[in-house]
Amino acid sequence: MKVLVAYYSLSGYTESLAKAIVAALSGTPDAGGSLSSDFGTELLEVVPAKPYSYFSAGVKGVTQAMAGTIVELAGQPPADEGFEALVVLSPTWGWMSSPPIRSFVAALPDGAGRPAVVGVTHAGGPIGSFDRLAGLVEERGYRVLERLSVFCYDRAAISAAAELTAAALRAETG
């Protein structure tokens, strides 16, 4: 199964989660020490055309997130045939997913029931941002298997979320 792991990260925490998920999907060593996996993964950093600084994220980005603003992205959305499952990860800004991820989701091809996992990183208060992100992904036709809420300073939580994602997607492959 080809899995697209898409993320936006300003501080690096969401990127850490994305990379941990890719590692978890890469497989586990068998008795001979070689990796086996039913997944091909593509890691995609979602980049806004106008990058945020910490200041502009706190002032403008949070307002945009709360208003549901769609921002211009630097790259093209993924091709419809490019993946069979989707993982979408965002930092929490103003109890919402970040504008770059909202914009990415809005540009996704129709999911046609493909499986997805959504996740948000936060510093202590996601207050439903993962549910709102899941709703956006479901509106595009994807079937959300897991909703992750990850405290960004907790390395164990990042690892656990990566394993939960891998387990949910492995269950899809039988």
N, C-alpha and C positions, 0 to 999 in steps of 0.2 A: 504494500500500500504506500503510495506517495503522499507524504504529509508536508504541508506548507506551514511553517512556524513563523508567523508574522508578529512583529513587536515594534513598539516605539518606546524609547528610553531616553530621558533627559539626564538622569543621574547615574545610570549604569545598573540599577537594581533590577529593572525589568529585563534588561539585556542578560543579566546573570540567570534569571529564571528561564529565559528563552534558550540559552545555551545548555542549561541543566536538562531541559526537556529534550533537546536534540541528543544529548549524551544518553539519556534514559531510553530513547527510541533507537539508539544505535545498536542495541543488543547487549547480551551478556556473554561472557566467555564460556565456551563449552568445555568439556573435559580436556580437549587438546589445547585450550587456550585461545582459540580463534573466536572472533565475534560472529554471532549469527543473529539476523534480524529479518523480520518480514517488512521492514519499513525502509523507504528511501526518504530522506528528509531534505528540505530546502529551508534554510534560515533566511528570512527576509526582514531587513530593517526598514521600517516605514519612516520616511524622511519628509518633513514638511518643506515646501519650496522656500519659505521664510523661516529659518530655524529660530527656536526659542532660546533665550538665555534664562538663567534662573529668575532674573527680575521680570522679564516679559512673560514667563510662564505663570508667575505668581500674580501679576497684575492683569495681563491681557488673556493669557491662556485659560485661567480658571473661569473668567467671565465667558469666554467662548465655549468652554466645556459645559457650563451651566445653561447656556443658551442653545446648545446643540449645533453650533456653527460648524459648517463644512469648510475646511481650509484646502488650499491647493497643495498637492503633493509633488515631490520632485520626480518620482518615477511613475511608471505605468502600472495599472492594476494587473494582477496575475491573469494569465490566459485560462480559459475555462477548462481546457484539457490538461493543465499543468499540475493538478493535484487531485487526490481522492478524499483527503481529510484535511481539516483546517484547525490550527491552533492560533488564537488571537490574544495578544497580551498587551496590557496598557497600564501605565501608572494611573493612580486616582488623582484627579484634579477637581476640587470642589464637589466631591462625592459623585463624580462622573468619570467616564473614560476620557482620555485626552482627545483633543480635536483631531490630531493626525490619525488616530485609530478610528474614530467615528467616520472620518473621511475615507479611510481605507475600506471599512466595512460597507459604506455606501456605494463604493465603486466595484465591489466584488461581483463576479458573475453569479447567476442564480445557482443556489446550492443544490437544488433538486434532491433534497434529503440526505446530502452527504454529512457524515459525522463531523462534529466540531467540539473543541474544548475552548472555553474562554477563561481568562484570568486577569486579575488586577493585582498590582502591588500597591501597598499603602504604608503609611507610617503610623497607623493607629485608628483609622476611621474610614473604612470603605463604605459604610452605610448604604448598602445595596448597589454600589457601582457595578459589581459583577453581575447582578441580576439585570440591570439596565443594559449592559453590554451584551449579555445573552439574548435579551429581547431584540436588539438591533441585528444580531447575527441570525436569529430565527426568522426575522422579517425578510431576510435575504434568501430564505429557503433551506437553511442548514439545520441539522438536528443536533442540539447541544447535549453532549453526554455528561460533561462536568463543568461546574462553575467554581473557579479557584479564587480565593481571597488570601493573599500572601503578605504577611508582615515583612517588609523589605529588609529589616535588620536581622532577621532570624534565618541563618543558613540552613538549619534543620528543616524549617518550613519550606524553603525553596527546594530542597532535596525531596521532601515528602510530596510536594505538589508535582514535581517532575515525575516521580514514580506513579502517582495517581493518574496523571495524564497518560503515561505509557500503558498502564494497566487498562484504562478505559478504551484506548485505541486497540490494544491487543485483543480485548474481548470482541471487538468489531470484526477482527479477521478470523475469529473462530479458534 
